[in-house]
C-alpha cells in the first residue's frame, strides 16, 4: 500500500533528480545514464566483483531480466483526502557481447493525462544501467548506475544474480522509501 506522503516524496525525489541531472533532464540513453547518475544527488555508481564465469552471469542476466522486469505494475496511492492511480511499465534491454553484458532498465509511468517534465525516450526513462565485464575466466566486474532511493531491492536482486547467491525476482510493486 502506498500513502500520499510517499507519493509526495517520490515526486520531489524525481524532480530533484531531474534538476540535478541537468537542463536536459533525465538520461535519454544508457551512455547518458552512465554519465549522469554518478553526478546526481539521487543517483550513484556501484562497483563489485564476483567469482563466476562471464558466460554464466551473462546467461543469468539475460534470463532473469526478461522474466523479472518485463512487467507492468498498477499502483494506487491513498492520502488524507485524495488518491492517485497509475501504471508503471518496465522495459529491460539486455545486450550480450564477448566481454560485456549490459542491462538497461527503463520505466514508463502512465496515468491519464500525466504531464512529463522532460522528453521521454521510447520505452521510458532510464532508471538503471548495469554493465558486467569479463575480467578472467572465473571473475567478472559489475558497474551499476542506479537511483539511491526506492529500488534497493532491485539492486540487491541483480547483485544476487551476478554473484550466484539468488535467482529471485524483486517485487517491482515495492518501493524502498
BABA-969468 format. One record per residue: residue in three letters; x, y, z of N, C-alpha, C, O, CB in turn. Coordinates in Angstrom, 3 decimals, always signed. Glycine has a CB too. Layout:
BEGIN
residu/nc1/nc2/nc3/cac1/cac2/cac3/cc1/cc2/cc3/oc1/oc2/oc3/cbc1/cbc2/cbc3
ALA/X/Y/Z/X/Y/Z/X/Y/Z/X/Y/Z/X/Y/Z
...
//
This chain:
BEGIN
residu/nc1/nc2/nc3/cac1/cac2/cac3/cc1/cc2/cc3/oc1/oc2/oc3/cbc1/cbc2/cbc3
UNK/+0.854/-1.177/+0.000/+0.000/+0.000/+0.000/+0.897/+1.235/+0.000/+1.879/+1.294/+0.739/-0.970/+0.001/+1.230
UNK/+0.573/+2.172/-0.789/+1.327/+3.404/-0.978/+0.558/+4.525/-0.299/-0.660/+4.593/-0.466/+1.560/+3.711/-2.498
UNK/+1.197/+5.403/+0.453/+0.459/+6.523/+1.035/+0.872/+7.835/+0.371/+1.868/+7.891/-0.350/+0.694/+6.594/+2.558
UNK/+0.108/+8.868/+0.620/+0.325/+10.155/-0.042/+1.685/+10.757/+0.310/+2.318/+11.375/-0.546/-0.783/+11.131/+0.336
UNK/+2.141/+10.590/+1.539/+3.453/+11.125/+1.911/+4.551/+10.494/+1.069/+5.481/+11.179/+0.644/+3.729/+10.889/+3.403
UNK/+4.449/+9.195/+0.827/+5.445/+8.524/-0.008/+5.350/+9.017/-1.449/+6.370/+9.185/-2.117/+5.259/+6.993/+0.047
UNK/+4.131/+9.251/-1.930/+3.962/+9.762/-3.289/+4.599/+11.136/-3.421/+5.292/+11.407/-4.402/+2.472/+9.828/-3.665
UNK/+4.372/+11.999/-2.450/+4.950/+13.339/-2.483/+6.475/+13.245/-2.451/+7.150/+13.954/-3.198/+4.432/+14.191/-1.297
UNK/+7.027/+12.378/-1.595/+8.468/+12.179/-1.536/+9.002/+11.679/-2.874/+10.054/+12.128/-3.329/+8.826/+11.193/-0.420
UNK/+8.285/+10.757/-3.504/+8.693/+10.230/-4.806/+8.715/+11.330/-5.854/+9.660/+11.419/-6.638/+7.757/+9.102/-5.247
UNK/+7.691/+12.165/-5.878/+7.618/+13.262/-6.846/+8.744/+14.266/-6.611/+9.374/+14.727/-7.562/+6.252/+13.968/-6.760
UNK/+8.996/+14.604/-5.354/+10.073/+15.536/-5.026/+11.426/+14.936/-5.423/+12.269/+15.617/-6.007/+10.055/+15.882/-3.512
UNK/+11.624/+13.653/-5.100/+12.886/+12.993/-5.447/+13.076/+12.961/-6.952/+14.179/+13.198/-7.446/+12.926/+11.566/-4.879
UNK/+12.001/+12.667/-7.689/+12.072/+12.624/-9.140/+12.423/+13.998/-9.694/+13.293/+14.121/-10.556/+10.747/+12.131/-9.731
UNK/+11.750/+15.026/-9.201/+12.005/+16.388/-9.677/+13.426/+16.831/-9.322/+14.117/+17.443/-10.136/+10.977/+17.368/-9.079
UNK/+13.852/+16.512/-8.089/+15.195/+16.890/-7.652/+16.247/+16.174/-8.494/+17.243/+16.775/-8.898/+15.393/+16.564/-6.157
UNK/+16.019/+14.886/-8.755/+16.940/+14.126/-9.595/+17.020/+14.744/-10.976/+18.107/+14.922/-11.524/+16.507/+12.658/-9.692
UNK/+15.862/+15.071/-11.538/+15.832/+15.673/-12.870/+16.607/+16.984/-12.878/+17.358/+17.257/-13.815/+14.380/+15.908/-13.328
UNK/+16.428/+17.798/-11.838/+17.137/+19.078/-11.770/+18.637/+18.873/-11.636/+19.422/+19.578/-12.271/+16.620/+19.911/-10.600
UNK/+19.044/+17.902/-10.802/+20.470/+17.706/-10.597/+21.127/+17.009/-11.773/+22.352/+17.036/-11.896/+20.707/+16.915/-9.340
UNK/+20.351/+16.395/-12.629/+20.927/+15.747/-13.803/+21.206/+16.752/-14.914/+21.912/+16.431/-15.869/+19.996/+14.654/-14.311
UNK/+20.677/+17.935/-14.807/+20.988/+18.957/-15.800/+19.754/+19.494/-16.484/+18.638/+19.033/-16.248/+21.929/+18.410/-16.828
UNK/+19.972/+20.471/-17.331/+18.872/+21.141/-18.009/+18.091/+20.198/-18.915/+16.885/+20.365/-19.093/+19.395/+22.305/-18.813
UNK/+18.753/+19.232/-19.475/+18.079/+18.323/-20.387/+17.132/+17.394/-19.646/+16.176/+16.886/-20.233/+19.094/+17.514/-21.169
UNK/+17.386/+17.165/-18.361/+16.513/+16.294/-17.593/+17.078/+14.906/-17.447/+18.253/+14.726/-17.126/+15.164/+16.222/-18.227
UNK/+16.247/+13.946/-17.682/+16.612/+12.554/-17.490/+17.467/+12.056/-18.656/+17.388/+12.588/-19.763/+15.355/+11.689/-17.340
UNK/+18.291/+11.024/-18.397/+19.107/+10.478/-19.486/+18.240/+9.878/-20.584/+17.221/+9.244/-20.310/+20.071/+9.419/-18.951
UNK/+18.648/+10.083/-21.805/+17.880/+9.608/-22.960/+18.384/+8.263/-23.487/+17.749/+7.652/-24.346/+17.930/+10.640/-24.073
UNK/+19.529/+7.804/-22.968/+20.060/+6.512/-23.385/+20.997/+5.994/-22.294/+21.243/+6.680/-21.302/+20.802/+6.624/-24.757
UNK/+21.511/+4.792/-22.483/+22.356/+4.156/-21.472/+23.654/+4.926/-21.229/+24.098/+5.044/-20.087/+22.679/+2.733/-21.889
UNK/+24.260/+5.449/-22.286/+25.510/+6.197/-22.111/+25.287/+7.457/-21.266/+26.110/+7.786/-20.412/+26.100/+6.580/-23.483
UNK/+24.196/+8.145/-21.500/+23.889/+9.326/-20.684/+23.623/+8.930/-19.237/+24.002/+9.661/-18.322/+22.676/+10.080/-21.257
UNK/+22.983/+7.798/-19.015/+22.729/+7.324/-17.646/+24.048/+7.058/-16.930/+24.202/+7.393/-15.756/+21.858/+6.040/-17.659
UNK/+24.998/+6.454/-17.642/+26.318/+6.174/-17.050/+27.023/+7.474/-16.650/+27.732/+7.512/-15.644/+27.200/+5.378/-18.045
UNK/+26.830/+8.523/-17.425/+27.471/+9.801/-17.133/+26.718/+10.581/-16.061/+27.337/+11.194/-15.191/+27.577/+10.633/-18.398
UNK/+25.393/+10.565/-16.117/+24.585/+11.429/-15.256/+24.349/+10.873/-13.846/+24.397/+11.632/-12.879/+23.265/+11.676/-15.910
UNK/+24.096/+9.579/-13.711/+23.744/+9.033/-12.401/+24.818/+9.271/-11.335/+24.469/+9.669/-10.224/+23.485/+7.557/-12.526
UNK/+26.108/+9.045/-11.619/+27.111/+9.279/-10.572/+27.214/+10.739/-10.142/+27.644/+11.019/-9.023/+28.457/+8.810/-11.050
UNK/+26.826/+11.681/-11.016/+26.912/+13.108/-10.711/+25.662/+13.619/-9.993/+25.664/+14.719/-9.440/+27.130/+13.901/-11.990
UNK/+24.609/+12.825/-10.005/+23.345/+13.237/-9.424/+23.327/+12.987/-7.916/+23.901/+12.014/-7.427/+22.191/+12.502/-10.098
UNK/+22.666/+13.870/-7.201/+22.483/+13.682/-5.758/+21.642/+12.434/-5.491/+21.810/+11.786/-4.458/+21.814/+14.930/-5.125
UNK/+20.745/+12.096/-6.407/+19.833/+10.976/-6.204/+20.287/+9.698/-6.924/+19.571/+8.697/-6.899/+18.450/+11.359/-6.675
UNK/+21.450/+9.717/-7.558/+21.944/+8.535/-8.256/+23.315/+8.149/-7.750/+23.969/+8.919/-7.047/+21.989/+8.776/-9.759
UNK/+23.752/+6.942/-8.113/+25.077/+6.508/-7.694/+25.632/+5.456/-8.648/+24.906/+4.861/-9.444/+25.032/+5.958/-6.268
UNK/+26.938/+5.249/-8.542/+27.659/+4.246/-9.318/+28.228/+3.259/-8.309/+29.059/+3.620/-7.476/+28.798/+4.892/-10.221
UNK/+27.772/+2.002/-8.389/+28.267/+0.945/-7.505/+29.107/-0.013/-8.332/+28.795/-0.282/-9.492/+27.091/+0.192/-6.797
UNK/+30.172/-0.525/-7.732/+31.033/-1.486/-8.419/+31.324/-2.644/-7.473/+31.557/-2.442/-6.282/+32.359/-0.814/-8.902
UNK/+31.309/-3.871/-8.020/+31.719/-5.040/-7.241/+32.206/-6.124/-8.191/+31.904/-6.108/-9.385/+30.550/-5.567/-6.357
UNK/+32.963/-7.065/-7.641/+33.448/-8.203/-8.407/+32.772/-9.466/-7.902/+32.318/-9.534/-6.760/+34.988/-8.326/-8.310
UNK/+32.714/-10.470/-8.780/+32.128/-11.754/-8.411/+32.962/-12.868/-9.023/+33.452/-12.748/-10.146/+30.645/-11.852/-8.875
UNK/+33.116/-13.940/-8.281/+33.861/-15.104/-8.744/+32.918/-16.073/-9.447/+32.556/-17.117/-8.904/+34.577/-15.800/-7.566
UNK/+32.531/-15.708/-10.662/+31.687/-16.555/-11.520/+32.138/-16.369/-12.953/+32.723/-15.344/-13.306/+30.164/-16.206/-11.364
UNK/+31.866/-17.353/-13.766/+32.258/-17.233/-15.166/+31.361/-16.213/-15.860/+30.176/-16.079/-15.556/+32.182/-18.607/-15.882
UNK/+31.966/-15.513/-16.790/+31.233/-14.490/-17.529/+30.029/-15.097/-18.246/+28.952/-14.501/-18.248/+32.156/-13.793/-18.538
UNK/+30.191/-16.257/-18.846/+29.085/-16.864/-19.603/+27.911/-17.218/-18.692/+26.755/-17.071/-19.090/+29.569/-18.123/-20.337
UNK/+28.197/-17.685/-17.467/+27.116/-17.970/-16.513/+26.365/-16.694/-16.144/+25.134/-16.666/-16.121/+27.679/-18.637/-15.242
UNK/+27.119/-15.649/-15.857/+26.500/-14.386/-15.451/+25.680/-13.804/-16.598/+24.553/-13.356/-16.389/+27.572/-13.376/-14.994
UNK/+26.238/-13.808/-17.810/+25.516/-13.264/-18.968/+24.215/-14.024/-19.195/+23.176/-13.414/-19.452/+26.395/-13.326/-20.237
UNK/+24.264/-15.341/-19.102/+23.067/-16.166/-19.291/+22.022/-15.870/-18.210/+20.831/-15.764/-18.506/+23.441/-17.664/-19.273
UNK/+22.468/-15.738/-16.968/+21.549/-15.442/-15.860/+20.899/-14.081/-16.044/+19.682/-13.953/-15.913/+22.289/-15.491/-14.515
UNK/+21.698/-13.063/-16.346/+21.163/-11.705/-16.532/+20.127/-11.701/-17.654/+19.047/-11.129/-17.505/+22.306/-10.697/-16.850
UNK/+20.454/-12.335/-18.764/+19.536/-12.351/-19.905/+18.215/-13.026/-19.540/+17.144/-12.520/-19.875/+20.180/-13.070/-21.098
UNK/+18.290/-14.152/-18.862/+17.081/-14.880/-18.475/+16.267/-14.119/-17.428/+15.064/-13.920/-17.597/+17.450/-16.259/-17.941
UNK/+16.918/-13.700/-16.356/+16.205/-13.077/-15.234/+15.667/-11.697/-15.596/+14.587/-11.325/-15.137/+17.126/-12.968/-14.022
UNK/+16.389/-10.933/-16.404/+15.925/-9.588/-16.770/+14.572/-9.659/-17.453/+13.669/-8.889/-17.128/+16.944/-8.889/-17.687
UNK/+14.427/-10.575/-18.394/+13.152/-10.672/-19.109/+12.068/-11.292/-18.236/+10.907/-10.888/-18.298/+13.321/-11.492/-20.384
UNK/+12.447/-12.265/-17.430/+11.488/-12.905/-16.533/+10.965/-11.930/-15.470/+9.774/-11.917/-15.162/+12.131/-14.117/-15.858
UNK/+11.855/-11.129/-14.925/+11.503/-10.287/-13.771/+11.110/-8.848/-14.116/+10.300/-8.244/-13.413/+12.652/-10.252/-12.827
UNK/+11.674/-8.300/-15.187/+11.488/-6.880/-15.455/+10.572/-6.558/-16.621/+10.231/-5.392/-16.820/+12.792/-6.264/-15.700
UNK/+10.171/-7.532/-17.385/+9.256/-7.273/-18.497/+7.834/-7.336/-17.948/+7.063/-8.241/-18.267/+9.464/-8.307/-19.673
UNK/+7.503/-6.332/-17.100/+6.236/-6.350/-16.359/+5.604/-4.955/-16.334/+6.246/-3.948/-16.632/+6.461/-6.859/-14.915
UNK/+4.333/-4.942/-15.970/+3.655/-3.681/-15.657/+3.051/-3.840/-14.268/+2.609/-4.922/-13.884/+2.548/-3.317/-16.735
UNK/+3.044/-2.742/-13.529/+2.579/-2.764/-12.149/+1.592/-1.628/-11.949/+1.904/-0.471/-12.230/+3.765/-2.652/-11.154
UNK/+0.403/-1.955/-11.463/-0.576/-0.917/-11.138/-0.341/-0.448/-9.711/-0.198/-1.258/-8.796/-2.033/-1.439/-11.316
UNK/-0.302/+0.868/-9.531/-0.011/+1.470/-8.234/-1.154/+2.403/-7.853/-1.605/+3.212/-8.664/+1.344/+2.237/-8.261
UNK/-1.610/+2.284/-6.627/-2.601/+3.215/-6.090/-2.051/+3.801/-4.811/-1.591/+3.073/-3.931/-3.973/+2.516/-5.840
UNK/-2.098/+5.107/-4.709/-1.614/+5.828/-3.543/-2.795/+6.503/-2.861/-3.572/+7.209/-3.503/-0.529/+6.868/-3.937
UNK/-2.926/+6.285/-1.567/-4.019/+6.885/-0.809/-3.474/+7.935/+0.137/-2.522/+7.688/+0.878/-4.804/+5.815/-0.031
UNK/-4.083/+9.107/+0.106/-3.715/+10.183/+1.003/-4.880/+10.526/+1.910/-5.885/+9.817/+1.946/-3.266/+11.413/+0.219
UNK/-4.738/+11.606/+2.632/-5.760/+12.019/+3.588/-7.104/+12.250/+2.898/-8.123/+11.726/+3.346/-5.319/+13.289/+4.319
UNK/-7.118/+13.023/+1.823/-8.367/+13.312/+1.130/-8.308/+13.020/-0.360/-9.176/+13.454/-1.118/-8.739/+14.743/+1.340
UNK/-7.299/+12.296/-0.776/-7.174/+12.034/-2.210/-6.467/+10.705/-2.451/-5.933/+10.077/-1.537/-6.411/+13.176/-2.905
UNK/-6.487/+10.316/-3.683/-5.742/+9.124/-4.085/-5.249/+9.327/-5.511/-5.747/+10.181/-6.244/-6.624/+7.835/-3.974
UNK/-4.281/+8.540/-5.876/-3.737/+8.597/-7.233/-3.558/+7.168/-7.715/-3.286/+6.261/-6.928/-2.379/+9.390/-7.285
UNK/-3.714/+6.979/-9.012/-3.572/+5.647/-9.597/-2.787/+5.776/-10.900/-3.076/+6.640/-11.728/-4.971/+4.981/-9.846
UNK/-1.798/+4.912/-11.069/-1.035/+4.905/-12.303/-0.501/+3.501/-12.542/-0.598/+2.626/-11.681/+0.120/+5.938/-12.253
UNK/+0.060/+3.304/-13.722/+0.678/+2.032/-14.071/+2.126/+2.291/-14.456/+2.418/+3.168/-15.269/-0.091/+1.325/-15.226
UNK/+3.030/+1.514/-13.862/+4.446/+1.549/-14.223/+4.709/+0.410/-15.199/+4.423/-0.750/-14.901/+5.366/+1.434/-12.954
UNK/+5.247/+0.739/-16.348/+5.652/-0.263/-17.334/+7.172/-0.320/-17.326/+7.832/+0.708/-17.480/+5.097/+0.075/-18.772
UNK/+7.727/-1.499/-17.148/+9.175/-1.673/-17.130/+9.613/-2.356/-18.419/+8.936/-3.251/-18.925/+9.623/-2.495/-15.890
UNK/+10.757/-1.918/-18.942/+11.294/-2.486/-20.183/+12.770/-2.806/-19.981/+13.589/-1.895/-19.858/+11.098/-1.504/-21.385
UNK/+13.120/-4.105/-19.946/+14.533/-4.468/-19.871/+15.123/-4.638/-21.267/+14.463/-5.148/-22.173/+14.714/-5.758/-19.058
UNK/+16.349/-4.213/-21.429/+17.103/-4.474/-22.647/+18.419/-5.101/-22.215/+19.135/-4.545/-21.382/+17.330/-3.159/-23.497
UNK/+18.736/-6.261/-22.783/+19.990/-6.943/-22.458/+20.814/-7.060/-23.737/+20.335/-7.530/-24.769/+19.727/-8.359/-21.824
UNK/+22.054/-6.623/-23.640/+22.988/-6.711/-24.760/+24.160/-7.566/-24.302/+24.908/-7.175/-23.406/+23.468/-5.285/-25.240
UNK/+24.317/-8.730/-24.914/+25.393/-9.649/-24.540/+26.479/-9.591/-25.603/+26.236/-9.853/-26.781/+24.861/-11.106/-24.370
UNK/+27.663/-9.247/-25.168/+28.821/-9.220/-26.056/+29.847/-10.238/-25.603/+29.605/-11.002/-24.668/+29.444/-7.819/-26.103
UNK/+30.978/-10.247/-26.259/+32.026/-11.211/-25.943/+32.631/-10.975/-24.558/+32.992/-11.926/-23.865/+33.115/-11.151/-26.996
UNK/+32.740/-9.694/-24.155/+33.378/-9.380/-22.869/+32.540/-8.462/-21.979/+32.966/-8.110/-20.879/+34.719/-8.740/-23.114
UNK/+31.346/-8.072/-22.449/+30.487/-7.199/-21.636/+29.034/-7.545/-21.887/+28.608/-7.754/-23.023/+30.747/-5.702/-21.952
UNK/+28.275/-7.601/-20.783/+26.818/-7.727/-20.841/+26.236/-6.471/-20.225/+26.650/-6.054/-19.143/+26.309/-9.021/-20.098
UNK/+25.282/-5.870/-20.909/+24.629/-4.662/-20.420/+23.166/-4.958/-20.140/+22.504/-5.658/-20.907/+24.768/-3.504/-21.436
UNK/+22.674/-4.423/-19.041/+21.251/-4.460/-18.715/+20.791/-3.018/-18.581/+21.288/-2.278/-17.732/+20.969/-5.284/-17.397
UNK/+19.843/-2.622/-19.419/+19.244/-1.286/-19.330/+17.814/-1.502/-18.856/+17.067/-2.265/-19.468/+19.296/-0.503/-20.723
UNK/+17.430/-0.840/-17.777/+16.063/-0.963/-17.279/+15.383/+0.399/-17.377/+15.817/+1.385/-16.781/+16.043/-1.494/-15.808
UNK/+14.303/+0.414/-18.151/+13.544/+1.646/-18.348/+12.190/+1.530/-17.653/+11.669/+0.435/-17.441/+13.360/+1.946/-19.859
UNK/+11.634/+2.697/-17.304/+10.337/+2.758/-16.628/+9.489/+3.851/-17.257/+9.923/+4.994/-17.400/+10.511/+3.013/-15.107
UNK/+8.287/+3.480/-17.626/+7.320/+4.418/-18.190/+6.103/+4.451/-17.273/+5.514/+3.411/-16.981/+6.915/+4.017/-19.654
UNK/+5.729/+5.639/-16.821/+4.542/+5.807/-15.978/+3.387/+6.267/-16.847/+3.532/+7.173/-17.668/+4.803/+6.821/-14.825
UNK/+2.239/+5.632/-16.658/+1.043/+6.007/-17.416/-0.069/+6.316/-16.428/-0.487/+5.456/-15.652/+0.613/+4.873/-18.410
UNK/-0.538/+7.545/-16.468/-1.642/+7.968/-15.604/-2.449/+9.004/-16.361/-2.101/+10.185/-16.366/-1.124/+8.541/-14.237
UNK/-3.496/+8.580/-16.984/-4.369/+9.520/-17.680/-3.586/+10.487/-18.527/-2.870/+10.081/-19.443/-5.216/+10.278/-16.698
UNK/-3.715/+11.757/-18.232/-3.009/+12.805/-18.969/-1.792/+13.299/-18.191/-1.582/+14.503/-18.039/-3.955/+13.975/-19.269
UNK/-1.010/+12.366/-17.710/+0.175/+12.699/-16.930/+1.112/+13.574/-17.756/+1.462/+13.233/-18.886/+0.900/+11.419/-16.464
UNK/+1.508/+14.694/-17.185/+2.400/+15.624/-17.865/+3.836/+15.225/-17.545/+4.214/+15.147/-16.377/+2.116/+17.103/-17.439
UNK/+4.619/+14.979/-18.560/+6.025/+14.607/-18.381/+6.865/+15.872/-18.334/+6.768/+16.712/-19.229/+6.511/+13.662/-19.523
UNK/+7.702/+16.020/-17.287/+8.520/+17.228/-17.193/+9.624/+17.281/-18.234/+10.148/+18.356/-18.527/+9.123/+17.331/-15.826
UNK/+9.985/+16.131/-18.796/+11.054/+16.079/-19.785/+10.653/+15.110/-20.884/+9.793/+14.247/-20.702/+12.402/+15.658/-19.138
UNK/+11.299/+15.277/-22.025/+11.089/+14.340/-23.121/+11.434/+12.936/-22.627/+12.432/+12.740/-21.933/+11.950/+14.727/-24.371
UNK/+10.610/+11.977/-22.987/+10.838/+10.598/-22.549/+11.290/+9.752/-23.737/+10.651/+9.776/-24.790/+9.554/+9.998/-21.909
UNK/+12.380/+9.007/-23.581/+12.806/+8.145/-24.682/+11.813/+7.000/-24.885/+11.056/+6.657/-23.977/+14.216/+7.588/-24.415
UNK/+11.825/+6.417/-26.072/+10.951/+5.278/-26.339/+11.258/+4.183/-25.322/+12.416/+3.811/-25.135/+11.136/+4.753/-27.800
UNK/+10.224/+3.669/-24.668/+10.398/+2.627/-23.661/+10.414/+3.164/-22.242/+10.303/+2.392/-21.291/+11.665/+1.878/-23.920
UNK/+10.551/+4.485/-22.080/+10.529/+5.085/-20.744/+11.873/+5.646/-20.328/+12.880/+5.513/-21.023/+10.082/+4.071/-19.734
UNK/+11.847/+6.286/-19.151/+13.065/+6.855/-18.590/+14.021/+5.742/-18.180/+13.589/+4.673/-17.750/+12.741/+7.759/-17.385
UNK/+15.317/+5.993/-18.314/+16.323/+5.024/-17.878/+16.426/+5.093/-16.365/+16.876/+6.100/-15.819/+17.711/+5.297/-18.547
UNK/+16.014/+4.033/-15.684/+16.067/+4.040/-14.221/+17.312/+3.363/-13.685/+17.706/+3.612/-12.546/+14.844/+3.366/-13.653
UNK/+17.946/+2.504/-14.489/+19.235/+1.946/-14.110/+19.906/+1.288/-15.304/+19.258/+0.826/-16.243/+19.070/+0.940/-12.973
UNK/+21.246/+1.265/-15.229/+22.066/+0.596/-16.235/+23.081/-0.245/-15.474/+23.710/+0.221/-14.524/+22.773/+1.629/-17.213
UNK/+23.227/-1.496/-15.910/+24.170/-2.416/-15.271/+25.091/-2.969/-16.349/+24.630/-3.489/-17.365/+23.424/-3.575/-14.515
UNK/+26.400/-2.853/-16.121/+27.401/-3.391/-17.031/+28.195/-4.474/-16.303/+28.738/-4.233/-15.225/+28.342/-2.265/-17.559
UNK/+28.261/-5.660/-16.894/+29.051/-6.755/-16.333/+30.184/-7.046/-17.306/+29.949/-7.427/-18.452/+28.171/-8.038/-16.077
UNK/+31.423/-6.864/-16.837/+32.610/-7.050/-17.670/+33.368/-8.306/-17.266/+33.528/-8.600/-16.082/+33.529/-5.829/-17.573
UNK/+33.827/-9.035/-18.264/+34.648/-10.219/-18.035/+36.053/-9.765/-17.645/+36.691/-9.008/-18.376/+34.686/-11.139/-19.303
UNK/+36.533/-10.230/-16.486/+37.892/-9.924/-16.038/+38.817/-11.095/-16.367/+39.919/-10.909/-16.884/+37.916/-9.621/-14.513
UNK/+38.346/-12.309/-16.057/+39.101/-13.525/-16.356/+38.091/-14.648/-16.564/+36.884/-14.410/-16.606/+40.123/-13.877/-15.205
UNK/+38.589/-15.855/-16.692/+37.691/-16.993/-16.946/+36.655/-17.174/-15.839/+35.527/-17.589/-16.105/+38.502/-18.274/-17.095
UNK/+37.033/-16.864/-14.606/+36.129/-17.092/-13.470/+35.878/-15.842/-12.636/+35.617/-15.943/-11.437/+36.690/-18.170/-12.585
UNK/+35.952/-14.674/-13.247/+35.722/-13.439/-12.481/+35.129/-12.368/-13.377/+35.545/-12.179/-14.520/+37.035/-12.932/-11.845
UNK/+34.125/-11.660/-12.814/+33.506/-10.536/-13.520/+33.526/-9.311/-12.620/+33.609/-9.419/-11.397/+32.051/-10.876/-13.954
UNK/+33.447/-8.148/-13.247/+33.296/-6.890/-12.518/+32.001/-6.243/-12.980/+31.712/-6.181/-14.175/+34.524/-5.935/-12.744
UNK/+31.233/-5.764/-12.021/+29.934/-5.172/-12.317/+29.925/-3.694/-11.950/+30.385/-3.302/-10.877/+28.820/-5.914/-11.569
UNK/+29.391/-2.879/-12.864/+29.182/-1.453/-12.637/+27.673/-1.226/-12.699/+27.027/-1.566/-13.690/+29.960/-0.559/-13.701
UNK/+27.119/-0.650/-11.637/+25.682/-0.382/-11.571/+25.467/+1.124/-11.452/+26.017/+1.766/-10.558/+25.023/-1.135/-10.369
UNK/+24.678/+1.677/-12.344/+24.311/+3.094/-12.333/+22.845/+3.131/-11.938/+21.965/+2.850/-12.752/+24.569/+3.804/-13.745
UNK/+22.586/+3.478/-10.683/+21.269/+3.243/-10.092/+20.799/+4.433/-9.254/+21.601/+5.277/-8.856/+21.300/+1.985/-9.231
UNK/+19.466/+4.492/-8.986/+18.966/+5.505/-8.056/+19.387/+5.163/-6.630/+19.524/+3.989/-6.286/+17.427/+5.621/-8.149
UNK/+19.594/+6.193/-5.795/+19.976/+5.967/-4.397/+18.809/+5.503/-3.549/+19.009/+4.783/-2.571/+20.558/+7.228/-3.804
UNK/+17.593/+5.901/-3.902/+16.446/+5.510/-3.082/+15.361/+4.875/-3.941/+15.224/+5.177/-5.127/+15.882/+6.724/-2.329
UNK/+14.609/+4.004/-3.324/+13.426/+3.452/-3.954/+13.588/+2.103/-4.607/+12.596/+1.401/-4.806/+12.952/+4.378/-4.943
UNK/+14.809/+1.709/-4.950/+14.982/+0.474/-5.704/+16.096/-0.411/-5.145/+16.710/-1.174/-5.890/+15.269/+0.796/-7.146
UNK/+16.360/-0.316/-3.850/+17.399/-1.148/-3.240/+17.128/-2.632/-3.451/+18.060/-3.414/-3.643/+17.505/-0.849/-1.750
UNK/+15.862/-3.019/-3.417/+15.513/-4.434/-3.589/+15.819/-4.915/-5.011/+16.152/-6.083/-5.208/+14.025/-4.658/-3.269
UNK/+15.711/-4.031/-5.994/+16.039/-4.380/-7.380/+17.557/-4.523/-7.515/+18.047/-5.477/-8.119/+15.493/-3.301/-8.377
UNK/+18.293/-3.568/-6.948/+19.751/-3.607/-6.973/+20.250/-4.885/-6.291/+21.145/-5.555/-6.806/+20.345/-2.351/-6.281
UNK/+19.675/-5.222/-5.140/+20.068/-6.443/-4.414/+19.788/-7.700/-5.226/+20.592/-8.633/-5.229/+19.332/-6.525/-3.075
UNK/+18.658/-7.726/-5.910/+18.323/-8.895/-6.735/+19.350/-9.073/-7.849/+19.814/-10.188/-8.087/+16.905/-8.752/-7.334
UNK/+19.703/-8.000/-8.526/+20.681/-8.087/-9.617/+22.046/-8.515/-9.078/+22.735/-9.322/-9.702/+20.798/-6.730/-10.353
UNK/+22.437/-7.974/-7.918/+23.696/-8.394/-7.297/+23.676/-9.896/-7.022/+24.674/-10.582/-7.243/+23.946/-7.613/-5.986
UNK/+22.542/-10.405/-6.542/+22.405/-11.842/-6.284/+22.526/-12.665/-7.551/+23.126/-13.740/-7.539/+21.079/-12.130/-5.620
UNK/+21.959/-12.170/-8.645/+22.073/-12.885/-9.923/+23.527/-12.959/-10.373/+24.000/-14.009/-10.808/+21.217/-12.199/-11.007
UNK/+24.236/-11.827/-10.265/+25.626/-11.772/-10.712/+26.503/-12.670/-9.838/+27.344/-13.407/-10.352/+26.149/-10.317/-10.684
UNK/+26.312/-12.610/-8.533/+27.138/-13.389/-7.599/+26.728/-14.855/-7.533/+27.476/-15.691/-7.025/+27.063/-12.783/-6.213
UNK/+25.538/-15.167/-8.045/+25.057/-16.549/-7.998/+24.485/-16.935/-6.655/+24.346/-18.121/-6.357/+26.164/-17.485/-8.346
UNK/+24.147/-15.938/-5.831/+23.621/-16.219/-4.494/+22.099/-16.220/-4.435/+21.514/-16.648/-3.439/+24.154/-15.212/-3.519
UNK/+21.457/-15.743/-5.497/+19.995/-15.699/-5.525/+19.517/-15.662/-6.972/+20.191/-15.135/-7.857/+19.460/-14.470/-4.739
UNK/+18.351/-16.228/-7.186/+17.730/-16.154/-8.512/+16.310/-15.608/-8.401/+15.499/-15.765/-9.315/+17.718/-17.544/-9.188
UNK/+16.020/-14.965/-7.274/+14.681/-14.440/-7.041/+14.439/-13.157/-7.831/+15.357/-12.378/-8.088/+14.468/-14.185/-5.555
UNK/+13.177/-12.963/-8.207/+12.760/-11.709/-8.844/+12.367/-10.711/-7.761/+11.702/-11.080/-6.793/+11.574/-11.945/-9.836
UNK/+12.769/-9.459/-7.912/+12.314/-8.447/-6.957/+10.861/-8.105/-7.178/+10.348/-8.252/-8.287/+13.162/-7.190/-7.062
UNK/+10.200/-7.656/-6.151/+8.800/-7.217/-6.252/+8.809/-5.809/-6.836/+9.146/-4.847/-6.147/+8.066/-7.252/-4.843
UNK/+8.439/-5.694/-8.107/+8.503/-4.401/-8.784/+7.418/-3.440/-8.302/+7.451/-2.260/-8.652/+8.384/-4.597/-10.281
UNK/+6.469/-3.910/-7.519/+5.439/-3.031/-6.944/+5.939/-2.393/-5.653/+5.297/-1.485/-5.124/+4.136/-3.819/-6.675
UNK/+7.057/-2.848/-5.149/+7.602/-2.336/-3.888/+8.547/-1.178/-4.168/+9.290/-1.187/-5.150/+8.336/-3.453/-3.107
UNK/+8.509/-0.189/-3.299/+9.460/+0.924/-3.369/+10.043/+1.116/-1.982/+9.296/+1.167/-1.005/+8.777/+2.245/-3.887
UNK/+11.353/+1.223/-1.873/+12.037/+1.340/-0.597/+12.172/+2.798/-0.154/+13.257/+3.375/-0.230/+13.407/+0.695/-0.683
UNK/+11.084/+3.383/+0.300/+11.139/+4.771/+0.762/+11.090/+4.810/+2.253/+11.125/+5.889/+2.844/+10.001/+5.599/+0.178
//
